[in-house]
Amino acid sequence: MAIGNIYLIAAISVVGGGLFGFDIASMSAILGTQNYLCYFNQGPHGKGYDDQPCSGPTSGAQGGITASMAGGSFLGALVSGFLSDILGRKMSIMIGSCCWIVGSILICASQDIGMLIVGRIVNGFCVGICSAQVPVYISELAPPSKRGRLVGAQQWAITWGIMIMFYISYGCSKIDGTAGFRIPWGLQMIPAILLFIGMIFLPESPRWLARKDRWEEAAAVLTLVHGHGDPNSPFVTAEMQDIKDMCEFERNNSDVTYLELFKPHMINRTHIGIFTQIWSQLTGMNVMMYYITYVFAMAGLSGNNLLVSSSIQYVINVVMTVPALIYVDRWGRRPTLLIGAILMMIWLYANAGLLASYGHYAGPNGVDNVKEASWVIHGPPSKAVIACSYLFVASYAPTWGPVSWIYPPELYPLRVRGKAVALATSANWAFNFALGYFVPPAFVNIKWEVYIIFAVFCTVMAIHVFFMFPETAGKTLEETEALFTDPTGPKYIGTLAWKTHVSFQRAAQFEAGDLESKLDTYHHDESPERAVVEPEKI
């Protein structure tokens, strides 16, 4: 018997996001420990070189180890579009969980850096599939007024994964020898096994079923999830009609390829989806997660104080994601992204100013032989750097963190959604890969100026969001299509972004059975699907 509670469906499926969190913390909590540094040591310090503490992999090798997961995720995200369209959203997530189990076995058994990188690429392949298709799966099942919080739960699962795994890794770091990192790397398999088992009991996306002409199954899923067993529920009837109209339109159009996303009528929303994911990386947040130990070492922390202080940001990340889950459908996507970009910009510029004004070069060997910790700051200014780092996390967690997963699946029509979100997510992982490689050498070579780079990115993204990112909160996925094809707006753009508004109240009334509210859509006298037809005939 399939599960019909939408919150339980989301809770199980977002475990796929939690796997990404596990990966982040399993590396960030371990890369500063002597167990790890000595086992994968490449000199110039440590056993076989001298009597000093092990210096671990070179900055280039560590960048490769960290970035390998993102490289695998890039491939996984691209492949997920085909998997999802052919096998279904549900099955693609289950395949991803199997890949994670295989990758975790390889990582846990790593004998050298090469084997570690291969295992992380396989793990990344899983994360690419799940991070692209879990938001699609949930957004195609969720009602409009709850879609934001349910898709955003993926980011919350990531934050929980980071925090749980960090403390597991921190505890295991007290174990001598390779078990200090092999145990947490092996424990990563557990959530993937649970995800695979849990997905067996979840329904398939009704929109995917409809596209495959499995109408009875699609109606049964809508009845189960939205009608609470009542096939005559007004909301179920209206949703089913929307899906039928959209599928009828799509049947009259050629089957979609990735090239479809770059045609004139689709290029605007393709660029919005891709840049939502690119900007979420260029905020610098994942850099803060992976390499926070370098930043706090520069601020004078060491040993247990370093790891515990680093872990505080993971707790902040979990707690501060909650307001977004509760209110993002009321706040809307645009204000949330704008406020987040501005706040992060402030904290990054502040950190750059503090480090430049009160810090100094740590020497060619860095702090405690860690070359990446290339700058030193002491006293009250060092506390301010730590505080700004925490405030940065607190600004990202309720804004770009969840919305970067919520927003892209809302932008596209059904026929391209799987591939479009896969393409957008692959951009996320491409930049994650690049930044994973870029940041360790950047800390060595350009030091505190790294903060300036990310602050400038936050400035530019705020401007980009204001002019180009329309509001989608509270709209059905079919209504969003009408927004982009509005004939009264610029050709191929539709309604101007700053003229769009949140539709939360109308969506809530519609779900409660008030069909009159359905008529109060963006186009008052035509259905969303009919509004699509003329502009798309090019």
GUSENU-280979 format. One record per residue (C-alpha): z, y, x. Coordinates in pm, whole numbers, padded with zeros to 5 digits, always signed. Layout:
REM residues N
ZYX ...
REM end
This chain:
REM residues 538
+00000+00000+00000 -00110+00332+00151 +00141+00614+00195 +00075+00911-00035 +00337+01166+00071 +00147+01435+00262 +00449+01525+00476 +00497+01164+00584 +00123+01132+00652 +00141+01437+00878 +00463+01320+01047 +00303+00990+01149 -00037+01124+01255 +00098+01413+01467 +00262+01160+01699 -00084+01178+01859 +00002+01535+01956 +00340+01423+02084 +00159+01207+02342 +00022+01524+02504 +00376+01661+02520 +00499+01343+02683 +00231+01377+02947 +00315+01740+03028 +00687+01673+03076 +00644+01342+03259 +00464+01539+03530 +00654+01870+03529 +00998+01705+03548 +00896+01465+03822 +00666+01658+04056 +00964+01832+04224 +01172+01516+04285 +01195+01350+04627 +01116+01009+04470 +00774+01137+04366 +00713+01363+04666 +00790+01088+04919 +00593+00810+04748 +00277+01022+04718 +00342+01226+05034 +00046+01367+05226 +00249+01570+05474 +00310+01776+05676 +00680+01705+05615 +00878+01391+05535 +00894+01030+05652 +00616+00959+05901 +00578+01329+05979 +00924+01473+06059 +01287+01468+05943 +01248+01738+05676 +01228+01670+05300 +00895+01526+05184 +00634+01788+05098 +00443+01555+04861 +00072+01575+04776 -00123+01874+04902 -00172+02159+04656 -00531+02046+04603 -00426+01685+04541 -00147+01789+04304 -00393+02009+04118 -00624+01707+04089 -00340+01482+03963 -00240+01737+03700 -00597+01826+03602 -00716+01464+03576 -00549+01427+03236 -00734+01734+03108 -01060+01598+03252 -01015+01278+03055 -00921+01482+02748 -01244+01681+02775 -01445+01357+02760 -01226+01214+02485 -01263+01524+02268 -01643+01517+02293 -01664+01145+02218 -01419+01182+01929 -01678+01371+01723 -01908+01066+01720 -01620+00820+01675 -01479+01019+01387 -01810+01057+01204 -01900+00689+01244 -01567+00505+01216 -01355+00759+01029 -01073+00998+01120 -00806+00730+01086 -00976+00468+01303 -01055+00718+01581 -00684+00809+01606 -00594+00438+01625 -00848+00387+01906 -00691+00681+02089 -00345+00524+02069 -00480+00205+02230 -00630+00408+02516 -00290+00569+02575 -00120+00230+02611 -00377+00120+02872 -00346+00449+03062 +00035+00435+03063 +00024+00085+03214 -00202+00211+03495 +00018+00517+03560 +00338+00315+03558 +00191+00068+03809 +00032+00336+04034 +00018+00236+04400 -00148+00552+04527 -00282+00890+04415 -00622+00742+04321 -00470+00491+04078 -00244+00761+03934 -00544+00984+03870 -00740+00702+03701 -00444+00626+03472 -00410+00993+03381 -00782+01015+03302 -00746+00721+03059 -00438+00883+02904 -00631+01206+02880 -00913+01029+02697 -00657+00937+02428 -00518+01289+02410 -00871+01429+02374 -00943+01202+02077 -00611+01263+01902 -00592+01637+01968 -00940+01683+01816 -00919+01447+01520 -00555+01468+01405 -00604+01833+01291 -00929+01735+01117 -00762+01438+00948 -00465+01641+00822 -00670+01944+00715 -00899+01720+00506 -00599+01566+00329 -00367+01868+00295 -00369+02114+00000 -00465+02472+00102 -00116+02626+00062 +00041+02366+00294 -00246+02309+00537 -00119+02548+00803 +00228+02404+00832 +00101+02045+00824 -00168+02090+01091 +00072+02309+01287 +00312+02016+01297 +00085+01881+01573 +00207+02163+01800 +00566+02091+01698 +00514+01727+01791 +00381+01841+02129 +00694+02050+02188 +00920+01760+02089 +00727+01530+02319 +00769+01774+02607 +01142+01815+02551 +01224+01447+02497 +01021+01333+02795 +01160+01604+03021 +01518+01491+02962 +01420+01123+03000 +01247+01208+03329 +01539+01425+03438 +01782+01138+03377 +01558+00887+03554 +01519+01121+03852 +01877+01024+03946 +01755+00667+04006 +01663+00599+04368 +01318+00472+04458 +00998+00450+04259 +01185+00346+03943 +01280+00715+03915 +00928+00795+03799 +00792+00455+03690 +01047+00414+03407 +00958+00738+03224 +00588+00678+03281 +00625+00332+03125 +00831+00457+02830 +00535+00676+02730 +00379+00368+02568 +00639+00350+02290 +00518+00644+02073 +00156+00523+02103 +00255+00179+01974 +00442+00341+01683 +00142+00566+01609 -00094+00267+01592 +00137+00078+01356 +00202+00385+01139 -00169+00468+01100 -00231+00127+00943 -00040+00243+00632 -00209+00585+00598 -00515+00661+00379 -00852+00765+00519 -00974+01124+00477 -01119+01159+00123 -01386+01397+00253 -01504+01143+00512 -01506+00869+00245 -01713+01091+00014 -01963+01161+00291 -02005+00783+00327 -02063+00753-00053 -01732+00571-00101 -01650+00780-00407 -01399+00548-00572 -01192+00530-00255 -01213+00910-00212 -01092+00963-00570 -00812+00710-00518 -00691+00892-00205 -00694+01233-00380 -00506+01081-00674 -00251+00923-00441 -00191+01229-00223 -00243+01523-00462 -00222+01379-00812 +00093+01171-00762 -00084+00883-00933 -00248+01093-01206 -00631+01077-01171 -00664+01346-01441 -00461+01605-01251 -00646+01943-01269 -00613+01994-00895 -00755+01647-00819 -01045+01704-01060 -01128+02043-00907 -01099+01914-00549 -01324+01620-00628 -01585+01853-00778 -01574+02076-00470 -01628+01776-00245 -01915+01647-00463 -02086+01987-00458 -02056+02011-00081 -02181+01655-00024 -02475+01714-00258 -02572+02021-00061 -02536+01841+00271 -02743+01547+00151 -03034+01789+00115 -02998+01893+00477 -03072+01696+00792 -02797+01500+00963 -02600+01706+01210 -02602+01697+01589 -02413+01914+01837 -02723+02137+01854 -02662+02232+01490 -02352+02420+01605 -02562+02658+01814 -02813+02754+01546 -02800+03118+01429 -02618+03046+01100 -02343+02850+01279 -02307+03015+01621 -02050+03275+01508 -01793+03025+01384 -01873+02791+01675 -01780+03071+01915 -01464+03149+01714 -01347+02786+01722 -01423+02744+02091 -01254+03070+02188 -00947+02990+01980 -00893+02693+02209 -01003+02871+02527 -00769+03164+02464 -00478+02929+02391 -00520+02798+02747 -00578+03141+02903 -00246+03265+02767 -00105+03069+03063 +00134+02865+02850 +00040+02521+02978 +00063+02657+03331 +00419+02762+03251 +00485+02410+03124 +00334+02220+03416 +00447+02445+03699 +00761+02615+03569 +00960+02459+03855 +00752+02663+04102 +00823+02986+03912 +01198+02926+03888 +01217+02815+04251 +01071+03155+04342 +01349+03309+04131 +01611+03141+04352 +01695+02831+04148 +01718+02489+04313 +01837+02132+04251 +01996+02062+03912 +02000+02433+03825 +01623+02439+03865 +01559+02141+03637 +01812+02238+03371 +01691+02599+03361 +01335+02472+03332 +01433+02248+03042 +01569+02544+02843 +01214+02666+02785 +01128+02332+02626 +01416+02371+02382 +01299+02725+02304 +00949+02588+02247 +01074+02335+01989 +01301+02577+01803 +01058+02870+01793 +00771+02659+01657 +00968+02600+01334 +00919+02953+01186 +00543+02911+01214 +00552+02578+01031 +00744+02737+00745 +00566+03071+00718 +00222+03054+00884 +00047+02999+00548 +00214+03314+00416 +00173+03521+00735 -00192+03427+00782 -00379+03331+01097 -00496+03676+01215 -00160+03861+01226 +00004+03561+01393 -00258+03546+01670 -00259+03923+01722 +00118+03958+01749 +00141+03657+01981 -00124+03792+02220 +00042+04136+02239 +00392+03997+02303 +00273+03753+02570 +00079+04032+02739 +00400+04240+02762 +00607+03961+02924 +00332+03869+03172 +00284+04229+03286 +00663+04261+03314 +00690+03952+03535 +00407+04072+03756 +00575+04411+03796 +00914+04257+03877 +00774+04017+04137 +00560+04286+04298 +00839+04545+04310 +01144+04336+04402 +01004+04018+04561 +00864+03931+04902 +00648+03668+05069 +00832+03339+05126 +00636+03244+05439 +00360+02988+05496 +00581+02693+05396 +00707+02850+05071 +01051+02787+04922 +01203+02452+05033 +00870+02347+05189 +00688+02389+04855 +00394+02612+04945 +00322+02690+04579 +00661+02866+04556 +00514+03138+04775 +00714+03441+04661 +01089+03502+04658 +01294+03731+04434 +01674+03759+04428 +01953+03928+04231 +01922+04084+03884 +01539+04109+03904 +01522+03728+03944 +01724+03693+03621 +01477+03927+03452 +01186+03705+03568 +01358+03402+03413 +01430+03598+03092 +01067+03713+03063 +00953+03353+03114 +01175+03243+02825 +01053+03531+02607 +00694+03438+02688 +00756+03083+02559 +00935+03222+02251 +00628+03439+02180 +00374+03158+02224 +00560+02891+02025 +00531+03046+01673 +00187+03202+01730 -00091+03063+01948 +00080+02726+01985 +00039+02599+01627 -00242+02830+01510 -00479+02716+01787 -00471+02371+01621 -00463+02497+01259 -00752+02741+01277 -01060+02553+01410 -01075+02277+01142 -01072+02547+00872 -01385+02719+01002 -01653+02455+00948 -01833+02281+00660 -01779+01908+00616 -02104+01792+00772 -02022+01948+01113 -01641+01953+01105 -01576+01643+01314 -01816+01742+01591 -01734+02114+01575 -01360+02061+01618 -01433+01806+01892 -01644+02068+02074 -01375+02336+02034 -01105+02098+02155 -01318+01992+02452 -01327+02359+02554 -00946+02354+02547 -00940+02060+02784 -01212+02198+03009 -01002+02510+03066 -00683+02303+03089 -00855+02107+03368 -00972+02423+03545 -00629+02588+03524 -00450+02273+03637 -00665+02283+03948 -00657+02661+03990 -00288+02742+03959 -00127+02558+04256 -00372+02709+04510 -00348+03042+04324 +00031+03054+04371 -00028+02982+04742 -00305+03239+04794 -00268+03525+04544 +00103+03476+04461 +00243+03705+04188 -00105+03837+04099 -00148+03514+03897 +00057+03685+03625 -00180+03983+03619 -00477+03752+03557 -00317+03590+03253 -00189+03925+03122 -00544+04062+03126 -00662+03754+02936 -00397+03821+02669 -00516+04182+02640 -00878+04075+02589 -00791+03801+02339 -00601+04048+02119 -00912+04268+02096 -01137+03966+02032 -00916+03835+01750 -00903+04173+01576 -01281+04215+01559 -01409+03859+01520 -01148+03618+01374 -01144+03617+00988 -00844+03512+00778 -00860+03157+00637 -00502+03106+00512 -00479+02985+00152 -00850+02917+00112 -00994+02573+00043 -01220+02444+00317 -01514+02495+00083 -01414+02858+00010 -01400+02935+00382 -01767+02835+00396 -01846+03110+00143 -01660+03364+00356 -01893+03303+00653 -02208+03315+00438 -02121+03632+00245 -02459+03807+00190 -02291+04149+00175 -02175+04122+00537 -02373+04121+00863 -02627+03839+00887 -02486+03516+01039 -02135+03669+01043 -02043+03714+00677 -01734+03908+00578 -01606+04134+00856 -01289+03987+01007 -01061+04286+00946 -01156+04290+00576 -01032+03936+00510 -00690+03859+00361 -00441+03578+00304 -00486+03385-00026 -00156+03197-00028 -00038+03289-00380 -00371+03206-00543 -00383+02871-00360 -00031+02783-00473 -00120+02863-00835 -00436+02653-00813 -00248+02352-00677 +00002+02387-00961 -00283+02340-01208 -00380+02702-01279 -00758+02660-01273 -00810+03028-01358 -00691+03112-01006 -00976+02895-00875 -01220+03144-01022 -01061+03426-00827 -01231+03319-00505 -01416+03529-00261 -01738+03501-00463 -01638+03558-00823 -01957+03443-00988 -02071+03152-00779 -01918+02841-00629 -01861+02834-00252 -02124+02569-00210 -02390+02767-00391 -02309+03066-00175 -02394+02857+00127 -02737+02742+00024 -02952+03051+00060 -02829+03178+00400 -02855+02829+00550 -03221+02779+00463 -03370+02914+00785 
REM end
